[in-house]
Amino acid sequence: MALKTSSADSRTRSSVSIFIVVGLCCFFYILGAWQKSGFGKGDSIAVEITKQTDCSILPNLNFETHHNGAGDIVDDTDSKAQVFEPCDARYTDYTPCQDQRRAMTFSRDNMMYRERHCPPEEENLHCLIPAPKGYVTPFPWPKSRDYVFYANVPYKSLTVEKAVQNWVQYEGNVFRFPGGGTQFPQGADAYINQLASVIPIANGTVRTALDTGCGVASWGAYLLKRNVLAMSFAPRDSHEAQVQFALERGVPAVIGVLGTIRLPYPSRAFDMAHCSRCLIPWSANDGMYMMEVDRVLRPGGYWVLSGPPINWKNNYKAWQRPMEELQEQQRKIEEVAKLLCWEKTSEKGEIAIWRKRINADSCPGRQDDSLTMCASTNADDVWYQKMEACVTPFPEVNNPEEVAGGELKTFPDRLNAVPPRIASGSVPGVSIESYREDNRLWMKHVNAYKKINKLIGTGRYRNVMDMNAGLGGFAAALESPKSWVMNVVPTIAKKNTLGVVYERGLIGIYHDWCEAFSTYPRTYDLIHANGLFSLYQNKCKLEDILLEMDRILRPEGAVMLRDEVDVLIKVKRIASGMRWNTKMVDHEDGPLVPEKILVAVKQYWTTSDNSTSSE
């Protein structure tokens, strides 16, 4: 009898337990739905709980049972992280794809040896690039435009080579940049004023610019206060550290050259292109380099050429160049410009300015059958594509007054206006409404980032990179004179959106993250990546991407990674061996969302000692 009573009690307790479990499940389901809906105080409760809770992922917390589907990439078989040691001090300024020793093994024809030549995978360094002894955080903008700490870029050669041209001067423990250049020794401001008398720089018509052979990027540096963003590039050559100086000053720049492959930018990207005694042989190779500029120049955009061979009659003696040679060079340049349907709007002193016509119909007298048109139907397919002496066709128009590819609003209105590529349906899968929704989403994301890291938007992070930029929503939400964003569109991205980024008045570049980026070490203050590691899983090693991030990130710089939780757990494990302080944070919509945010800060350490500091 006692046994029967015990059995009945057991069944009763079991029923009660099941009822309690079911009840709790229902309660938390309703609470979660209530929280996500935004009604009541669910959101504020979640925020308060998050504030009071350490959101770091504990070492013994295993998500494997919750993410064990076919796409699961969590691997907890060896939870001990690999510790990456410092590289030798000789790698302090290592640029893997522009390594000087490797470059010298390639042909010098058309600057091929100055192009990207990345090491094979087996030669990748699996160590941490050290900062030089005495490295300090750069000056804040705008002081950084004029001053750079010597300890950060300890190279004095340009102060001697360019002494009379006012590029850079060495003063005590800093370099000072007076704003001069080879073609504007009296200063970039006065030079830009000359250009602005012809080109509508002041009213927002010109927003994006390309500076070819930029030196230390003083032209781009002084355009910033006029709300113009210049993408500056120069090779890593005998003018030691010129691009490194530019980025240390807080000015957008990459290592690059006009050589044998196409520039890593989309067609119709720039409102203005510029060459100030940049030593590019514009008249060579049947005008191939001018044709490449034409490809990236927006219809109605401007090309500025100052220095040789412009005004050769008065300057050939000073330039110590044969008069006949300079005359022939200018003749060829004028001939190619006419072929491209560029209208010469000004030639004064040593500055000549051409304007690209707005469409093919506005080219009087041009016979397309006399041109070599580019065979490729995709003018944005450029990654490692051979440059050719051919003309990129204008997009078709319906009347002679229509701007090919679509007319843009002036900046800043164009930042959030619907870009022509989206309005015309040129980006498959992106509608006007989805574009606007993307903007709203990134405003929400960036607001959440600012709550996590209160230094975002304050000017502490001047040079910012978005490694998987999409439509440029992150950069648009962050837009401020205090910072600029290098919007990178991976070459393996499902949608080619870099043209949209430029139409918004932002700048960026194509890149494959299985290779090193075209920059010096320690050139970015903040790196952001959304879905990047999910995109590259099974494409290349995650540790190689993380080590490249570490190379280009400044000491005490920050990282914000947004991705699926199982991906970020693996990333976090690798990062824990890289002298990064990391923390996992819930999605702004709450802990039930599988997408998380991994926040990291790179520790400070230098070649002088291998101790670290997170202070």
C-alpha positions in Angstrom: 0.0 0.0 0.0 2.9 2.3 0.9 4.4 1.6 -2.5 1.3 2.6 -4.3 1.1 5.9 -2.4 4.8 6.6 -3.2 4.2 5.9 -6.9 1.2 8.2 -6.9 3.2 11.0 -5.2 5.9 10.5 -7.7 3.5 10.9 -10.6 2.1 14.0 -9.0 5.5 15.7 -8.5 6.4 14.8 -12.1 3.2 16.4 -13.4 3.8 19.5 -11.3 7.4 19.7 -12.6 6.3 19.4 -16.2 3.7 22.1 -15.6 6.2 24.4 -14.1 8.7 23.9 -17.0 6.0 24.5 -19.6 4.8 27.5 -17.7 8.3 29.0 -17.5 8.9 28.4 -21.2 5.7 30.2 -22.1 6.5 33.0 -19.8 10.0 33.6 -21.3 8.7 33.2 -24.8 6.1 35.9 -24.2 8.7 38.1 -22.4 11.1 37.8 -25.3 8.4 38.7 -27.8 7.3 41.6 -25.6 10.9 42.8 -25.4 11.6 42.6 -29.1 8.3 44.3 -30.0 9.3 47.5 -28.1 6.1 47.7 -26.1 6.3 48.4 -22.4 9.6 48.4 -20.6 11.1 45.2 -22.1 13.9 46.9 -23.9 14.9 49.1 -21.0 14.9 46.0 -18.7 17.2 44.1 -21.1 19.6 47.1 -21.3 19.8 47.4 -17.6 20.5 43.6 -17.2 23.2 43.9 -19.9 24.8 46.9 -18.0 24.9 44.9 -14.8 26.2 41.7 -16.4 29.7 40.8 -17.6 28.9 39.8 -21.2 32.3 38.2 -21.7 32.1 34.6 -23.0 33.5 32.4 -20.3 36.2 29.9 -21.3 34.1 26.8 -20.3 30.9 28.0 -22.0 30.2 25.7 -24.9 27.7 26.7 -27.6 28.3 23.5 -29.7 25.0 21.9 -28.8 23.0 24.9 -29.8 24.7 25.4 -33.2 25.3 21.9 -34.5 23.7 22.3 -37.9 25.2 21.6 -41.3 26.8 25.0 -41.3 28.3 24.7 -37.8 32.0 25.9 -37.7 32.5 25.8 -34.0 35.5 23.7 -33.1 36.2 23.3 -29.4 38.4 20.2 -29.6 41.3 22.3 -28.5 40.2 25.3 -26.4 43.8 26.5 -25.7 44.5 29.5 -27.9 47.7 29.7 -30.0 50.0 32.5 -28.7 51.4 34.6 -31.5 54.9 35.9 -30.8 56.3 39.3 -31.9 57.9 39.4 -35.3 61.6 40.5 -35.5 62.1 44.3 -35.3 63.1 44.5 -39.0 59.4 43.9 -39.9 58.2 47.1 -38.1 57.1 48.7 -41.4 56.5 45.5 -43.3 54.0 45.7 -46.2 53.6 42.1 -47.4 52.3 42.8 -50.9 54.7 45.7 -51.6 57.8 44.1 -50.1 60.9 45.9 -51.5 63.0 42.7 -51.9 60.2 40.9 -53.8 59.4 43.9 -55.9 63.0 43.9 -57.4 62.4 40.5 -58.9 59.7 41.9 -61.3 60.0 43.8 -64.5 60.3 47.6 -64.3 58.2 48.0 -67.5 55.1 50.1 -66.8 55.9 50.1 -63.1 55.0 46.4 -62.8 57.5 46.0 -60.0 55.7 48.6 -57.9 52.4 46.8 -58.1 50.9 44.3 -55.6 53.0 41.1 -55.4 51.8 39.2 -52.4 53.8 36.3 -50.8 52.5 32.7 -51.3 50.5 31.4 -48.3 53.4 29.4 -47.0 55.5 32.6 -46.7 52.9 34.5 -44.6 54.2 35.7 -41.3 52.5 34.2 -38.3 53.7 36.7 -35.8 52.7 40.2 -34.5 54.2 43.2 -36.3 55.8 45.4 -33.5 55.6 49.1 -33.2 58.9 51.0 -33.2 60.5 52.0 -29.9 58.9 55.1 -28.4 55.7 54.8 -30.5 53.0 57.2 -29.2 49.3 57.8 -30.1 49.2 60.3 -33.1 48.1 63.9 -32.5 44.4 64.4 -32.7 42.9 65.9 -35.9 43.3 68.7 -37.0 46.7 69.1 -35.4 47.8 65.8 -36.9 47.5 67.4 -40.4 50.5 69.5 -39.5 52.5 67.4 -37.0 53.6 63.8 -36.8 55.8 62.2 -34.1 59.2 61.3 -35.4 59.2 58.0 -33.3 56.1 56.8 -35.2 57.7 57.3 -38.7 61.4 57.6 -38.1 62.5 58.5 -41.6 64.2 61.8 -42.5 65.0 61.4 -46.1 62.1 63.4 -47.4 63.1 66.4 -45.3 66.3 66.5 -47.4 65.0 65.5 -50.8 62.0 67.8 -50.7 63.5 70.6 -48.5 62.9 73.4 -51.0 59.4 72.2 -51.8 58.0 72.4 -48.3 56.8 68.8 -48.1 58.0 68.1 -44.6 60.4 69.5 -42.0 62.0 67.9 -39.0 61.7 69.9 -35.8 62.8 68.3 -32.5 60.8 65.1 -31.9 58.2 65.8 -34.6 57.8 66.3 -38.3 56.0 69.4 -39.4 54.1 69.6 -42.7 53.8 73.2 -43.9 51.3 72.2 -46.6 53.7 72.5 -49.6 54.2 70.3 -52.5 56.4 70.0 -55.6 54.0 72.0 -57.6 52.7 74.2 -54.8 55.7 75.2 -52.6 53.7 78.2 -51.3 51.0 75.9 -49.9 48.1 73.7 -50.8 45.5 76.2 -49.8 46.6 78.8 -52.4 46.9 76.1 -55.0 43.4 74.8 -54.2 42.0 78.3 -54.5 43.3 78.4 -58.0 41.5 75.2 -58.9 38.3 76.4 -57.2 38.2 79.4 -59.5 37.4 76.9 -62.3 36.0 73.8 -60.5 32.9 74.0 -58.3 34.6 72.8 -55.1 32.8 75.0 -52.6 29.2 74.1 -53.3 29.3 70.3 -52.7 29.3 69.3 -56.4 32.8 67.9 -56.0 33.0 65.6 -53.1 35.2 62.6 -54.1 38.7 63.1 -55.6 41.5 60.9 -56.7 45.1 62.1 -56.2 47.5 60.0 -58.3 51.1 60.1 -57.1 50.1 62.0 -53.9 53.4 62.4 -52.1 52.6 63.1 -48.4 49.0 63.9 -49.4 48.9 67.6 -48.6 46.5 68.3 -51.4 44.0 65.8 -49.9 44.8 67.0 -46.4 43.8 70.6 -47.3 40.7 69.6 -49.3 39.2 68.0 -46.1 38.3 71.4 -44.7 36.4 72.1 -47.9 34.4 68.9 -47.3 36.1 67.0 -50.2 37.4 63.5 -49.6 40.4 62.5 -51.6 41.6 59.0 -52.2 45.4 59.5 -52.4 47.8 56.9 -53.6 51.5 56.6 -54.3 53.9 53.7 -54.6 56.3 52.4 -52.0 59.5 53.7 -53.6 62.5 55.8 -53.0 60.3 58.5 -51.5 60.3 56.6 -48.3 57.2 56.4 -46.2 55.2 59.0 -48.1 51.9 57.1 -47.8 52.7 56.2 -44.2 53.1 60.0 -43.5 49.8 60.7 -45.1 47.9 58.2 -42.9 49.8 59.2 -39.8 48.5 62.7 -40.5 44.9 61.4 -40.6 44.5 61.7 -44.4 43.0 58.8 -46.6 45.7 57.1 -48.6 46.8 53.7 -49.9 50.0 52.3 -51.5 49.3 52.1 -55.2 50.5 52.9 -58.7 49.2 53.3 -62.3 51.0 50.3 -63.8 49.7 47.3 -65.7 46.5 46.4 -63.8 43.3 48.4 -63.3 42.9 50.7 -60.3 40.8 49.0 -57.5 38.0 51.5 -57.8 34.6 51.3 -59.6 33.7 53.2 -62.8 32.3 56.7 -62.4 33.6 57.0 -58.9 35.4 60.3 -58.6 34.2 63.9 -59.2 37.8 65.1 -59.7 41.1 63.5 -60.5 44.4 65.2 -59.9 48.1 64.9 -60.9 50.6 67.4 -59.6 54.0 66.6 -61.1 53.2 62.9 -60.4 55.7 61.6 -62.9 53.0 59.4 -64.6 53.7 59.1 -68.4 50.2 60.1 -69.5 51.1 60.2 -73.2 52.6 56.7 -73.2 51.0 53.4 -74.1 48.5 55.0 -76.5 47.0 57.1 -73.6 46.2 54.0 -71.5 46.6 55.8 -68.2 44.3 58.7 -69.2 41.8 56.1 -70.3 41.9 54.5 -66.9 41.3 57.9 -65.3 38.4 58.3 -67.6 36.9 55.0 -66.4 36.9 56.1 -62.8 35.9 59.7 -63.5 32.3 60.6 -63.2 30.5 62.1 -66.2 30.9 65.8 -65.8 34.0 65.3 -63.6 37.3 67.2 -63.8 40.9 66.1 -64.5 43.7 68.4 -63.2 47.2 68.2 -64.6 49.8 70.5 -63.2 53.5 70.5 -64.0 55.3 69.0 -67.0 54.5 69.2 -69.8 51.9 72.0 -69.2 53.3 75.4 -70.3 56.4 73.8 -71.6 57.3 76.8 -73.6 58.2 78.8 -70.5 59.4 76.0 -68.3 61.5 73.6 -70.3 64.8 75.2 -69.2 63.8 75.1 -65.5 62.7 71.5 -65.9 65.9 70.7 -67.7 64.0 68.8 -70.3 64.2 69.0 -74.2 61.7 71.4 -75.6 60.7 69.0 -78.4 60.1 66.2 -76.0 57.7 68.2 -73.8 55.9 69.6 -76.8 55.2 66.1 -78.1 54.0 64.9 -74.7 51.5 67.7 -74.4 50.4 67.2 -78.0 49.6 63.5 -77.3 47.8 64.4 -74.0 45.6 66.9 -75.9 44.9 64.3 -78.6 43.9 61.6 -76.1 41.7 64.1 -74.1 39.9 64.9 -77.3 39.4 61.2 -78.1 37.9 60.8 -74.6 35.6 63.7 -75.1 37.1 65.8 -72.4 36.6 69.5 -72.8 39.6 71.7 -71.9 38.2 74.4 -69.6 41.3 76.1 -68.4 45.1 76.4 -68.9 46.8 79.0 -66.7 50.4 78.9 -65.8 51.4 75.3 -65.2 47.8 74.1 -64.4 45.5 72.6 -67.1 41.9 71.4 -66.3 39.7 69.2 -68.5 36.1 68.3 -67.9 34.6 65.0 -69.0 31.4 65.3 -71.0 28.2 64.2 -69.3 27.3 61.6 -71.9 28.2 60.2 -75.3 25.6 62.4 -77.1 27.3 65.5 -75.9 30.5 64.7 -77.7 30.5 66.8 -80.9 32.1 65.2 -83.9 33.3 62.0 -82.1 33.1 58.9 -84.2 32.8 55.8 -81.9 33.9 53.6 -84.8 37.4 55.3 -84.6 37.7 54.3 -80.9 38.9 51.1 -79.3 36.0 50.4 -76.9 36.6 48.1 -73.9 35.3 44.6 -74.7 34.3 43.9 -71.1 30.7 44.7 -70.3 31.5 45.2 -66.6 33.6 48.3 -66.1 33.7 47.5 -62.3 35.5 44.1 -62.7 38.9 45.3 -61.9 40.7 43.1 -59.3 44.0 42.0 -60.9 42.5 42.7 -64.3 44.9 43.9 -67.0 44.7 47.5 -67.9 44.1 48.1 -71.6 44.2 51.1 -74.0 40.5 51.2 -74.5 37.6 53.5 -73.8 34.9 52.6 -71.2 31.5 53.4 -72.8 29.2 55.9 -71.2 25.9 54.4 -69.9 23.1 55.1 -72.3 20.9 58.2 -71.9 17.5 59.2 -73.2 18.4 62.8 -74.2 21.5 65.0 -74.6 21.0 66.8 -71.3 20.8 63.6 -69.2 23.9 62.7 -67.1 25.1 59.2 -68.0 24.7 56.9 -65.0 22.5 59.4 -63.2 22.8 62.9 -61.8 23.9 63.3 -58.2 22.8 65.7 -55.5 25.4 68.0 -54.0 27.0 66.9 -50.7 25.8 66.4 -48.0 22.4 65.7 -49.5 23.8 62.9 -51.6 24.9 61.0 -48.5 21.4 59.6 -47.8 19.7 60.3 -51.1 18.9 57.2 -53.2 22.0 56.5 -55.3 21.4 56.3 -59.1 22.8 52.8 -59.2 20.0 51.7 -56.8 17.3 53.9 -58.4 18.0 52.3 -61.8 18.1 48.7 -60.4 21.8 48.2 -61.3 22.5 46.4 -58.0 20.6 43.1 -58.1 18.6 42.4 -55.0 18.8 46.0 -53.7 15.6 48.1 -54.0 15.0 51.7 -52.9 13.1 50.5 -49.8 15.8 48.0 -48.8 18.4 50.7 -49.2 16.5 53.0 -46.9 16.0 50.2 -44.4 19.7 49.5 -44.5 20.3 53.1 -43.6 17.9 52.9 -40.7 19.5 49.7 -39.5 23.0 51.1 -39.5 21.9 54.2 -37.6 20.6 51.8 -34.9 23.8 49.7 -35.0 26.1 52.7 -34.7 24.1 54.1 -31.8 24.6 50.8 -30.1 28.3 50.9 -30.8 28.6 54.3 -29.2 27.0 52.9 -26.0 29.5 50.1 -26.0 32.5 52.3 -26.8 31.9 55.9 -25.8 35.0 57.1 -27.7 33.4 56.4 -31.1 32.4 59.7 -32.7 34.6 61.8 -30.4 37.6 62.1 -32.6 39.7 59.5 -30.8 39.4 57.3 -33.8 40.4 59.3 -36.9 41.2 56.6 -39.4 38.4 54.1 -39.6 38.1 51.0 -41.8 34.9 49.0 -42.6 36.2 45.7 -43.9 32.9 44.6 -45.4 31.1 47.9 -46.3 28.0 46.8 -48.1 26.1 49.9 -49.1 28.2 52.2 -46.9 25.6 52.4 -44.1 28.2 52.2 -41.3 30.3 55.1 -42.8 27.2 57.2 -43.5 26.0 56.8 -39.9 29.4 57.7 -38.6 29.9 60.7 -41.0 31.7 63.5 -39.3 34.7 65.9 -39.9 36.3 64.1 -36.9 36.9 60.9 -38.9 36.9 59.3 -42.3 36.1 55.7 -43.3 37.8 53.5 -45.8 34.9 51.4 -47.1 36.3 48.1 -48.4 34.1 45.9 -50.6 35.5 42.3 -50.6 36.1 40.9 -54.1 34.1 37.8 -53.1 31.1 39.8 -51.8 27.8 38.7 -53.3 26.9 42.2 -54.4 29.2 44.7 -55.9 28.2 47.8 -54.0 31.3 50.0 -54.1 29.8 52.2 -56.9 26.9 53.0 -54.5 29.4 53.9 -51.8 31.0 56.5 -54.1 27.6 57.8 -55.3 26.9 58.6 -51.6 30.0 60.8 -51.4 32.1 58.3 -49.5 35.3 56.6 -50.5 36.5 53.0 -50.6 38.4 50.3 -52.4 38.1 46.7 -53.6 40.1 44.1 -51.7 40.4 40.4 -51.1 41.0 39.7 -47.4 42.9 36.5 -48.1 45.7 39.0 -49.0 47.4 41.9 -47.1 45.9 45.3 -47.6 47.8 48.0 -49.4 48.9 50.0 -46.4 51.6 50.3 -43.8 51.4 48.9 -40.3 49.6 50.9 -37.6 47.5 53.1 -39.9 43.9 52.6 -38.6 42.4 53.6 -35.3 39.2 51.6 -35.5 38.4 48.6 -37.6 34.8 47.4 -38.2 33.6 44.3 -39.9 30.1 43.0 -40.4 29.7 39.3 -41.4 33.3 39.3 -42.7 34.4 36.0 -41.1 31.2 34.2 -42.2 31.9 35.4 -45.7 35.5 34.1 -45.7 35.0 30.8 -43.9 36.6 28.1 -45.9 38.1 30.7 -48.2 41.3 31.3 -46.2 42.5 31.0 -42.7 40.8 33.2 -40.1 44.0 33.7 -38.3 45.6 35.2 -41.4 42.8 37.8 -41.6 43.1 38.6 -37.9 46.9 39.0 -38.1 46.4 41.4 -41.0 44.0 43.4 -38.9 46.5 43.5 -36.1 49.2 44.7 -38.6 47.2 47.7 -39.7 45.7 48.5 -36.3 47.4 51.1 -34.1 48.4 50.2 -30.6 45.3 50.8 -28.4 43.2 50.9 -31.4 39.7 49.3 -31.3 37.9 46.5 -33.3 34.1 46.0 -33.6 33.2 42.7 -35.2 29.5 41.8 -35.9 28.8 38.2 -36.9 27.1 35.0 -35.9 28.0 33.8 -32.4 29.6 30.5 -33.4 31.9 32.3 -35.8 32.8 35.0 -33.2 33.7 32.3 -30.6 36.3 31.0 -32.9 37.5 34.5 -33.7 37.7 35.3 -30.0 39.8 32.3 -29.3 42.4 33.3 -31.9 42.3 36.9 -30.8 43.1 35.9 -27.3 46.6 34.9 -28.4 47.2 38.2 -30.2 47.6 40.6 -27.3 44.0 41.9 -27.7 41.6 42.5 -24.9 38.3 41.1 -26.0 34.7 41.1 -24.9 31.5 39.6 -26.4 28.4 41.7 -26.3 24.8 40.8 -27.1 23.0 42.2 -30.1 21.2 45.4 -29.4 17.8 43.6 -29.7 18.7 41.3 -26.9 20.4 38.0 -26.0 18.1 35.8 -28.0 19.5 37.1 -31.3 22.2 34.8 -32.6 24.2 37.7 -34.0 26.7 39.1 -31.5 29.3 41.8 -31.3 32.9 41.1 -30.5 34.8 44.2 -29.1 38.5 44.2 -28.9 41.3 46.7 -28.0 44.9 46.1 -29.1 47.4 46.3 -26.3 50.3 48.7 -26.3 53.7 47.2 -26.8 56.8 48.0 -28.9 60.1 46.6 -30.1 62.0 47.9 -27.0 60.3 45.4 -24.7 57.7 42.7 -25.3 55.7 43.6 -22.3 52.1 44.7 -22.9 49.9 47.3 -21.4 46.2 47.7 -21.7 46.1 51.1 -19.9 
